[in-house]
């Protein structure tokens, strides 16, 4: 299993300047290579290498041969997407590093190549330090974000050992409640909505003012709401996977791919910023790390079906929060009822997959007689 990890660099002021200089020269080289390749319509990496390698080394003497090779590879990759327009690279676009240009000492120190030779720079990797014995797969990207340098690494490590689940934890995802489990645990979206409203009002005031200071603060606070939501989704997904692992249960999730319900005008901004797909991805990769099985179920009618008697009707859903069955009279929170239905569907799907697997493994080979008949 591969996991992308952002690692923060802690360079000195001089090292920061050298890294920025390296990034600018590298992207200048990429633009030089791109222009030459586009003029003669050569887009394959090998042919591009023969065309521009020596000229690039001469035009950019501060770049080592391996830097030039990585620049050629970056340009060739850009033309795999489109070839009608010449690819152009911003001066602070990512620098592509491979194992010849970058190495680590126990994931606490990075030895990174620059236009002024190797620089040993401390790094911060947080909770992923436990992965220091695992192999860093492929290349790493040096990126500059808000004048801070980060390395985007891909770390390859074994996934957790799956266990045979003793039950299913159903999870219903929504707007009012970000997630509700079949156990009755609620993760409210009120805090996210408060932050969204506060940020929207704040940005509106700055945009209306339009001064230089206002533009500075808009740039400074850009992405803050997105990062807050990401932290919330990480927290929720970690709790769900931990609960499933402790109780030895699988996690059942709705298949919400392409799901776009009709919402009121005043709810459009809320739904447009609803990050349920990110939450599902976080749950899936954390579950795979822990060995927790994840079962995807069809979401249709889960909010209209009574968990107790199975009666399906739109009139069962009295409001966003209230579910009251018109058949048996069962009354409870609507999201909790949906989560219980999702958990039951997950258990049924899991048993069905086991039965199909058993039939496939025990069926006699085609063309042979069954001795039991």
C-alpha positions in Angstrom: 0.0 0.0 0.0 1.2 3.5 -0.8 0.6 6.6 1.2 1.3 10.2 0.2 2.8 12.2 3.0 3.7 15.9 3.2 6.9 16.5 5.1 7.8 20.0 6.3 11.4 21.2 5.8 13.0 23.4 8.4 15.8 25.2 6.5 17.9 28.1 7.8 17.5 31.4 6.0 20.5 30.7 3.7 19.2 27.2 2.9 15.7 28.6 2.2 17.3 31.0 -0.3 19.2 28.2 -2.0 16.1 26.0 -2.2 14.2 28.9 -3.8 17.0 29.6 -6.3 17.1 25.9 -7.2 13.4 25.8 -7.8 13.5 28.9 -10.0 16.4 27.6 -12.1 14.9 24.2 -12.4 11.6 25.6 -13.8 13.5 28.0 -16.1 15.2 24.8 -17.5 11.7 23.2 -17.8 10.5 26.1 -19.9 13.6 26.0 -22.1 13.2 22.3 -22.7 9.4 22.7 -23.3 10.0 25.4 -25.9 12.6 23.4 -27.8 10.5 20.2 -27.7 7.3 22.0 -28.8 9.0 23.7 -31.8 10.0 20.4 -33.3 7.0 18.4 -32.0 9.0 15.9 -30.0 7.1 14.7 -26.9 8.6 11.3 -25.9 11.0 11.4 -23.1 13.8 9.5 -24.8 13.7 11.5 -28.0 13.4 14.7 -25.9 16.5 13.7 -23.9 18.6 13.3 -27.1 17.3 16.6 -28.4 18.0 18.9 -25.5 20.2 17.3 -22.8 23.6 18.7 -23.7 22.2 22.1 -24.7 20.3 22.3 -21.4 23.5 21.4 -19.4 25.3 24.2 -21.3 22.5 26.8 -20.8 22.0 25.9 -17.1 25.5 25.0 -15.7 24.3 25.2 -12.1 22.0 22.2 -12.6 23.5 18.8 -12.2 23.0 16.1 -14.9 20.4 14.4 -12.7 18.4 17.6 -12.3 18.4 18.0 -16.1 17.1 14.4 -16.5 14.3 15.1 -14.0 13.4 18.4 -15.8 13.2 16.5 -19.1 10.9 13.9 -17.5 8.7 16.6 -16.0 8.2 18.3 -19.4 7.6 14.9 -21.1 4.9 14.1 -18.5 3.2 17.4 -19.1 2.8 16.6 -22.8 1.2 13.3 -22.0 -1.9 15.4 -21.0 -2.1 17.8 -23.9 0.1 18.6 -26.9 -1.7 21.4 -28.7 -0.4 24.1 -26.4 3.2 24.6 -25.2 3.6 23.7 -21.6 4.8 26.5 -19.4 5.9 26.2 -15.8 5.7 28.8 -13.0 9.0 29.8 -11.4 7.9 28.2 -8.1 6.4 25.1 -9.6 7.4 21.7 -8.0 10.9 20.3 -8.3 11.0 16.6 -9.0 13.5 14.7 -6.9 14.5 11.1 -7.1 16.7 8.9 -4.9 19.9 10.2 -6.4 19.0 13.8 -5.5 17.3 13.1 -2.2 18.0 10.8 0.8 16.9 10.7 4.5 18.5 9.8 7.8 15.9 8.1 9.9 13.3 10.5 8.6 14.6 13.3 10.8 17.1 14.8 8.3 16.9 15.3 4.6 20.0 15.4 2.4 18.7 17.3 -0.6 20.6 18.4 -3.7 20.6 22.0 -4.8 22.4 24.3 -7.2 25.0 24.8 -4.4 25.5 21.2 -3.6 24.0 19.0 -0.9 22.1 20.6 1.9 21.2 18.7 5.1 17.9 20.1 6.4 15.8 18.9 9.4 12.3 17.7 8.6 9.0 17.3 10.5 6.9 14.2 9.7 4.6 14.1 12.7 2.8 10.8 13.5 4.2 9.1 10.4 7.5 8.7 12.0 6.5 5.1 12.8 6.8 4.5 9.0 10.5 5.4 9.0 11.5 1.7 8.4 9.3 1.5 5.3 10.5 2.2 1.8 10.0 5.6 0.1 8.6 4.7 -3.3 9.5 6.6 -6.4 10.1 10.3 -6.6 9.4 13.2 -4.2 8.1 16.6 -5.1 9.6 19.8 -3.5 6.8 22.3 -3.2 6.6 25.9 -1.9 3.5 26.9 -0.1 3.1 30.3 1.6 6.9 30.6 1.5 7.4 27.3 3.3 9.0 24.3 1.8 7.4 20.8 1.8 8.4 17.4 0.4 5.5 15.3 -0.9 6.6 11.7 -0.4 5.1 8.4 -1.4 5.8 5.8 1.3 5.2 2.2 0.6 4.3 -0.1 3.5 2.2 -3.2 4.1 -1.5 -2.9 4.8 -3.0 -4.3 8.0 -4.0 -8.0 8.2 -7.8 -8.2 7.5 -9.8 -10.0 10.2 -13.1 -11.9 10.0 -15.7 -9.4 11.2 -18.1 -10.3 14.0 -20.6 -7.6 12.9 -21.0 -4.4 10.9 -20.8 -0.8 11.9 -23.1 1.2 9.7 -22.2 4.9 8.9 -24.6 7.4 7.5 -23.0 10.6 6.1 -24.9 13.8 5.7 -24.9 17.6 6.0 -26.5 18.4 9.3 -24.7 15.4 10.9 -21.4 14.7 9.2 -21.6 11.1 10.3 -23.9 9.0 12.4 -23.2 5.4 13.3 -25.5 2.4 13.9 -24.3 2.5 17.5 -25.9 6.0 17.9 -22.7 8.1 17.8 -23.4 11.5 16.3 -20.8 13.8 14.6 -22.5 17.1 14.2 -21.8 19.5 11.3 -22.8 22.6 13.4 -19.2 23.6 14.1 -18.2 23.3 10.4 -21.2 25.4 9.4 -20.4 28.1 12.0 -16.8 28.3 10.6 -18.2 28.4 7.0 -20.5 31.3 7.8 -17.8 33.2 9.7 -15.3 32.7 6.9 -17.8 33.6 4.2 -18.7 36.8 6.0 -15.1 37.7 6.6 -14.1 37.1 2.9 -17.1 39.1 1.7 -16.0 42.1 3.7 -12.4 41.9 2.5 -13.5 41.5 -1.2 -15.8 44.5 -0.8 -13.0 46.6 0.6 -10.5 45.7 -2.1 -7.5 47.4 -0.6 -4.0 46.1 -0.7 -4.2 45.0 2.9 -7.5 43.2 2.2 -6.0 41.3 -0.7 -3.0 40.3 1.5 -5.4 38.9 4.2 -7.5 37.1 1.6 -4.4 35.4 0.3 -3.2 34.7 3.9 -6.4 33.0 4.9 -7.1 31.1 1.7 -7.6 27.4 2.3 -8.1 27.8 6.0 -11.7 26.5 6.0 -10.6 23.6 3.7 -7.9 22.6 6.1 -10.3 22.8 9.1 -12.7 20.5 7.3 -9.9 18.1 6.5 -8.8 18.0 10.2 -12.4 17.3 11.2 -12.7 14.4 8.6 -9.4 13.0 9.8 -10.7 13.0 13.4 -14.0 11.4 12.6 -12.5 8.7 10.3 -9.9 7.9 13.0 -12.7 7.4 15.6 -14.8 5.3 13.3 -11.9 3.0 12.3 -10.8 2.7 16.0 -14.3 1.7 17.1 -14.6 -0.9 14.3 -11.2 -2.3 15.2 -11.9 -2.6 18.9 -15.2 -4.3 18.3 -13.9 -6.5 15.4 -16.5 -5.2 13.0 -16.5 -4.2 9.4 -17.5 -0.7 8.3 -20.5 -0.2 6.0 -20.6 3.0 3.9 -23.0 4.3 1.3 -21.9 4.5 -2.3 -22.4 8.2 -2.8 -20.3 8.5 -6.1 -22.1 10.9 -8.4 -24.7 11.6 -5.7 -26.1 15.1 -6.2 -29.6 15.6 -4.6 -31.9 18.6 -5.2 -31.3 21.2 -2.5 -32.8 24.6 -1.6 -31.1 27.8 -2.7 -30.1 28.6 0.8 -28.4 25.1 1.1 -26.4 25.3 -2.1 -23.3 26.7 -0.5 -23.4 24.2 2.4 -23.8 21.3 0.0 -21.2 22.6 -2.4 -18.6 22.6 0.4 -19.7 19.3 1.8 -16.6 17.0 1.9 -18.3 13.6 2.3 -16.2 12.1 -0.5 -13.0 13.1 1.4 -14.4 11.6 4.6 -15.1 8.3 2.8 -11.5 8.2 1.3 -10.1 8.9 4.8 -12.1 6.1 6.3 -11.1 3.6 3.5 -7.4 4.2 3.8 -7.3 4.2 7.6 -9.4 1.1 7.6 -7.0 -0.6 5.2 -4.1 0.4 7.4 -5.8 -1.2 10.4 -7.1 -4.3 8.5 -10.7 -3.3 9.0 -13.0 -4.5 6.1 -15.0 -1.8 4.4 -18.3 -2.7 2.7 -20.0 -0.3 0.2 -23.8 -0.5 0.0 -26.5 1.0 -2.2 -27.9 4.2 -0.5 -31.3 4.1 -2.1 -34.2 4.1 0.4 -32.0 3.7 3.5 -33.6 6.9 4.9 -37.1 5.8 4.1 -36.9 2.2 5.4 -37.9 1.3 8.9 -35.1 -0.7 10.5 -37.5 -2.6 12.8 -40.2 -3.8 10.3 -38.7 -3.0 6.9 -41.6 -0.8 5.8 -40.6 1.7 3.0 -42.4 5.0 2.5 -41.5 8.6 2.0 -44.0 9.5 4.7 -41.8 7.7 7.2 -39.4 10.6 7.1 -41.3 13.3 9.0 -38.5 15.8 8.9 -34.7 16.0 8.6 -34.2 14.8 12.1 -37.3 12.7 12.8 -38.2 9.2 11.5 -41.5 7.7 12.4 -42.7 4.5 10.8 -46.3 4.7 9.5 -46.6 0.9 9.8 -45.2 -0.1 13.2 -44.9 3.3 14.9 -41.1 3.1 15.6 -39.8 6.6 16.2 -36.1 7.6 16.3 -33.6 10.0 14.8 -33.7 9.7 11.0 -29.9 9.6 10.5 -29.6 6.9 13.2 -32.3 4.8 11.5 -30.4 5.2 8.1 -27.1 4.1 9.7 -28.7 1.0 11.2 -30.1 0.1 7.7 -26.7 0.7 6.2 -25.1 -1.6 8.8 -27.7 -4.3 8.1 -27.2 -4.0 4.3 -23.4 -4.3 4.8 -23.9 -7.5 6.8 -26.1 -9.0 4.1 -23.6 -8.0 1.3 -20.7 -9.5 3.3 -22.5 -12.8 3.8 -23.5 -12.9 0.1 -19.9 -12.4 -1.0 -18.8 -15.2 1.4 -21.4 -17.5 -0.1 -20.5 -16.7 -3.7 -16.8 -17.3 -2.8 -17.6 -20.6 -1.2 -19.6 -21.8 -4.2 -16.8 -20.8 -6.6 -14.2 -22.6 -4.6 -16.2 -25.8 -4.0 -17.8 -26.2 -7.5 -16.5 -29.2 -9.5 -14.5 -28.5 -12.7 -16.5 -28.1 -15.8 -16.9 -31.3 -17.8 -16.7 -33.6 -14.7 -19.5 -35.5 -13.2 -20.7 -34.8 -9.6 -20.4 -38.1 -7.7 -23.2 -37.0 -5.4 -25.8 -37.2 -8.2 
